[in-house]
Amino acid sequence: MSIAKARQLAEEAELDLVEVAPNAEPPVCRIMDYGKFSYEKTKREREARKHQKQIEIKTIRLTPRTSGFHKDVHVRKAKQWLGEGKKVKFQVRFKGREITHPEMGQQTLEEIAGELSEIATVEQEPKLEGWSMTLLMTPVGI
């Protein structure tokens, strides 16, 4: 039907003329209450967001000189978090002249990745960003 006739029908019904499919040939329009339509749409989106699963990222900070015992403590904590389905980010922070030996931080992160390889996969390889080197690991199921 013509646009003028559709507008007239919408005005008589005290509703809005809304273009639903502009790319169709001919374009498809619908007579509806647009305020009610947009409210229901935002309500559906809000409900969908509520049911989304939020993945939490836990951060563990180390230094290149962290002792083996402390590293093992952090690895045990990471295993617990990975078992709960959380991502774990290991961050080796360099201080002072330690930055001249980034291979020490790289080695530490590779050892940790090796220890957690059974229950986690490496999402982001060890990467130097400024004064810190990061490694991101995700649980195997995700």
Sequence and secondary structure as in RCSB ss.txt:
>XXXX:A:sequence
MSIAKARQLAEEAELDLVEVAPNAEPPVCRIMDYGKFSYEKTKREREARKHQKQIEIKTIRLTPRTSGFHKDVHV
RKAKQWLGEGKKVKFQVRFKGREITHPEMGQQTLEEIAGELSEIATVEQEPKLEGWSMTLLMTPVGI
>XXXX:A:secstr
  HHHHHHHHHHTT EEEEEETTSSS EEEEE HHHHHHHHHHHHHHHHHTS    EEEEEE TT  HHHHHHHH
HHHHHHHHTT EEEEEEE  GGGGG HHHHHHHHHHHHHHTTTTEEEEEEEEEETTEEEEEEEETT 
